Amino acid sequence: MRYFQPERALIAPAMREERRRELDAMLRHLPQRRDDRLPAHAPLSLEARFHRTIVNIRQDVQRAKDVQTTHILRWLRS
């Protein structure tokens, strides 16, 4: 059986408010921490980002082809 604890009822709202303030502080610091971890390179131009995207797509396609070829070769050997 649970007993009513009036002191807990008085403390709970204050604890919730304190936790909410701590969470707000943590969430405000996240972008700053993320920026601190990222390299301090200059932002890439649109052309450079486009080129990087093309290179990444080519690598992904080649990787998929390699996987597919491996599966086909295994199938032919069996």
N, C-alpha and C positions, 0 to 999 in steps of 0.2 A: 504494500500500500504506500502511495506517495503522500508525503506530508507537505503542506504549504510552507514555503520558506519566504517570509516577507522580506528578509534582507537580500535574498537573491533577486526578488522582484524589483527591488530598488536599485540594485547594482546593474542589472541586465541592460537597461537602456543606455547607461553611461558606457558600458563595455562595448555595446554595438556601435555607438558613436565614435569611440576611440579606435575600434577596428576599422571603421569606415574611413577615418582620417588617415590611418596608416596605409590602407589600401590605395587611397587617392594619392598619397605621397609616392608610393611605389610606382603607380601607373604614370605619374608625371615624370619620374626619372628614367623610365624604360627607353623613350626615344633618345635621350641623351646618352645612355649607356650603349645603345645600338650604334649611334653615330661615332662614339669613341672607339668601338671595335672595328668599324669599317675602315678600310684604307683611305688615306687622305688624297686620293687621286682626283684629278679634275674630272668633271662630268664628261662623258663621251658625247661626241657630236652625233647627230642623227645618222650620218653616213657611217660612222664607225659602229654604232649600234646595229645598223642594218647589216653591215658586213659580218659582224659577230654572230648575228642571228642566222645568217646564211651558212656560216661555218658550222654552227651548232647543228643545224638541220642536216647538213651533209654528213656530219659525224654520226648523228642518230640513224640516218638511212643506211650508212655503211655498216653500223653495228647490227641493225636489223637484218641486213643482207647476210652478214657473217653468221648470225644465229640460224637463219633459215638454211644457209648452205650446210652448216654443221648437221642440222636435223636431216636434211636430204641425204648427205653422205652416210650418216648412221643408218638410215633406212635402206640405202642401196647395199651397204655391207651386210645387212642382216638377211 
